[in-house]
């Protein structure tokens, strides 16, 4: 594998450095940031209480959408039966 030398403005370097994780090289940081993000990279980043709260919100919204869907289907069925 070859290497390239690049120049970065000080502020760009600081931003890149801020994204650097323990044990990660700058090449790793660039690959991670430029290559897109997977959900696996976020595993464990939320506090458990926050994760539980978000899960409850998602569950509630899913149930609300399911209720709305059932109501709409019922209305359509009623219209067809008229």
Backbone bond lengths (Angstrom), bond angles and torsions (degrees), N, CA, C in turn:
res aa  C-N    CA-C-N  psi(-1)  N-CA   C-N-CA  omega(-1)  CA-C   N-CA-C  phi
1 X - - - 1.456 - - 1.522 107.95 -
2 X 1.310 116.18 131.72 1.453 121.61 178.92 1.518 111.39 -85.14
3 X 1.306 115.75 172.03 1.466 121.26 176.02 1.512 108.84 -128.48
4 X 1.320 115.02 154.72 1.463 122.72 177.15 1.516 107.83 -128.80
5 X 1.293 116.20 143.49 1.451 121.61 174.61 1.519 107.43 -100.49
6 X 1.334 115.99 128.00 1.460 120.23 178.71 1.525 109.17 -124.70
7 X 1.308 115.53 155.39 1.458 121.02 175.86 1.521 108.56 -104.92
8 X 1.313 115.14 136.83 1.462 121.54 176.98 1.518 109.19 -127.11
9 X 1.306 115.83 142.38 1.465 119.67 171.19 1.531 107.28 -64.47
10 X 1.320 116.33 154.10 1.463 120.50 -177.76 1.522 112.12 -55.33
11 X 1.337 116.89 -42.68 1.467 118.95 -177.75 1.532 110.82 -67.80
12 X 1.341 117.24 -35.29 1.469 120.59 177.93 1.525 110.12 -66.41
13 X 1.317 117.16 -40.93 1.460 121.86 177.55 1.525 110.47 -61.05
14 X 1.324 116.63 -45.00 1.467 120.64 -179.18 1.524 111.05 -63.23
15 X 1.338 116.60 -39.46 1.471 119.89 177.85 1.521 110.82 -64.94
16 X 1.329 116.49 -43.09 1.461 120.65 178.17 1.529 110.46 -64.02
17 X 1.308 116.12 -43.18 1.463 121.67 179.56 1.529 110.90 -62.11
18 X 1.319 117.42 -36.65 1.466 121.41 179.91 1.531 111.77 -64.88
19 X 1.326 116.84 -25.18 1.468 120.85 179.43 1.527 112.43 -88.11
20 X 1.305 116.26 -7.85 1.464 121.05 -176.07 1.522 109.95 -73.15
21 X 1.331 115.26 129.10 1.456 121.47 178.91 1.524 109.83 -96.38
22 X 1.318 115.74 162.48 1.460 120.37 179.22 1.529 110.07 -57.48
23 X 1.319 115.50 130.74 1.454 120.96 178.26 1.518 114.75 80.52
24 X 1.309 117.08 2.42 1.459 121.61 -176.88 1.529 109.58 -98.93
25 X 1.323 116.21 137.87 1.462 120.19 174.74 1.531 108.29 -84.52
26 X 1.322 115.96 167.05 1.458 118.90 175.83 1.527 110.48 -64.30
27 X 1.320 117.72 -33.15 1.474 120.32 175.64 1.522 110.36 -62.11
28 X 1.340 116.00 -41.27 1.468 119.82 177.55 1.525 111.08 -62.03
29 X 1.335 116.35 -41.28 1.464 120.99 179.61 1.525 110.37 -61.97
30 X 1.314 116.77 -47.08 1.464 121.19 -179.33 1.524 109.75 -62.36
31 X 1.334 117.65 -44.82 1.468 120.41 178.39 1.526 111.18 -59.06
32 X 1.340 116.20 -45.21 1.465 120.59 -178.00 1.521 110.94 -64.63
33 X 1.333 116.51 -46.57 1.459 119.97 -176.60 1.525 112.79 -72.84
34 X 1.303 117.47 -35.33 1.465 120.89 -177.12 1.516 112.51 -87.14
35 X 1.327 117.13 -18.66 1.454 120.34 -174.23 1.507 114.67 -92.42
36 X 1.286 118.54 6.63 1.458 119.93 -176.60 1.521 110.04 89.68
37 X 1.300 115.26 170.56 1.453 121.45 -175.29 1.514 109.43 -120.87
38 X 1.325 115.77 138.28 1.453 120.55 173.06 1.520 108.51 -108.20
39 X 1.312 116.61 156.37 1.462 119.99 178.71 1.522 111.53 -62.17
40 X 1.313 116.83 -30.79 1.460 120.43 -179.58 1.531 111.65 -59.53
41 X 1.321 116.81 -30.50 1.464 119.84 -179.84 1.527 111.88 -67.75
42 X 1.313 117.22 -20.34 1.459 120.76 -179.13 1.520 112.90 -94.58
43 X 1.324 117.65 -5.47 1.461 121.11 -178.20 1.529 110.11 -57.16
44 X 1.322 115.16 126.38 1.453 120.41 177.06 1.508 115.71 84.48
45 X 1.337 118.58 5.97 1.462 119.30 -177.21 1.522 113.00 -86.24
46 X 1.334 117.72 -18.54 1.462 120.64 179.29 1.521 110.65 -95.18
47 X 1.314 115.69 146.55 1.457 120.05 170.97 1.524 107.31 -63.98
48 X 1.318 117.45 149.19 1.463 121.35 -176.30 1.528 112.14 -58.33
49 X 1.338 117.16 -41.30 1.467 120.15 179.01 1.524 111.40 -62.07
50 X 1.321 116.95 -41.18 1.459 121.50 178.94 1.521 110.61 -66.02
51 X 1.330 116.31 -43.41 1.462 120.26 178.73 1.527 110.52 -62.00
52 X 1.329 117.22 -42.09 1.469 120.88 178.66 1.523 111.43 -63.60
53 X 1.343 116.33 -40.93 1.465 120.82 178.95 1.525 110.79 -64.27
54 X 1.324 117.07 -44.05 1.463 120.46 178.16 1.526 111.38 -63.92
55 X 1.330 117.02 -40.62 1.466 120.53 178.30 1.524 110.59 -61.94
56 X 1.333 117.11 -40.43 1.464 120.71 178.44 1.529 110.92 -64.77
57 X 1.325 117.41 -39.85 1.463 121.30 178.53 1.523 110.12 -64.48
58 X 1.330 116.72 -44.54 1.472 120.35 178.83 1.520 110.27 -61.21
59 X 1.334 116.75 -45.34 1.474 120.32 179.12 1.523 111.22 -60.24
60 X 1.339 116.75 -43.63 1.461 120.99 -179.65 1.529 110.92 -63.23
61 X 1.328 116.68 -44.42 1.476 120.26 179.76 1.524 111.50 -64.74
62 X 1.333 117.01 -38.22 1.462 120.04 177.28 1.518 110.63 -62.32
63 X 1.321 116.41 -42.96 1.471 119.96 179.33 1.524 111.01 -66.17
64 X 1.339 117.00 -40.05 1.468 120.11 176.99 1.530 110.71 -61.11
65 X 1.334 116.62 -43.31 1.474 119.62 178.56 1.519 111.02 -65.47
66 X 1.327 116.28 -38.85 1.471 119.47 178.38 1.524 109.98 -64.17
67 X 1.337 117.71 -41.38 1.466 121.23 177.86 1.524 110.54 -61.79
68 X 1.332 115.96 -45.49 1.466 120.70 178.94 1.524 110.04 -61.15
69 X 1.310 117.17 -42.80 1.466 121.18 179.22 1.531 110.52 -61.88
70 X 1.326 116.12 -45.85 1.478 119.34 179.34 1.524 111.22 -60.77
71 X 1.335 116.44 -40.47 1.467 120.15 178.71 1.528 110.91 -63.08
72 X 1.326 116.99 -44.08 1.464 120.53 -179.44 1.525 111.28 -64.90
73 X 1.310 117.26 -41.97 1.463 120.92 178.30 1.521 109.85 -62.57
74 X 1.317 116.01 -41.51 1.462 120.37 179.46 1.538 110.56 -63.92
75 X 1.338 117.15 -41.87 1.464 120.68 177.71 1.516 111.08 -62.91
76 X 1.312 117.69 -42.74 1.465 120.96 178.50 1.532 110.98 -63.50
77 X 1.326 115.42 -41.02 1.462 119.84 179.46 1.526 110.06 -64.02
78 X 1.339 116.71 -41.61 1.466 120.74 178.42 1.528 110.81 -61.85
79 X 1.339 116.47 -42.34 1.463 120.79 179.16 1.528 110.96 -63.58
80 X 1.294 117.04 -39.38 1.474 120.67 179.34 1.530 111.27 -67.75
81 X 1.309 116.58 -30.12 1.468 120.68 -177.66 1.532 112.34 -84.15
82 X 1.323 117.98 -6.27 1.472 120.24 -179.33 1.495 111.38 -77.03
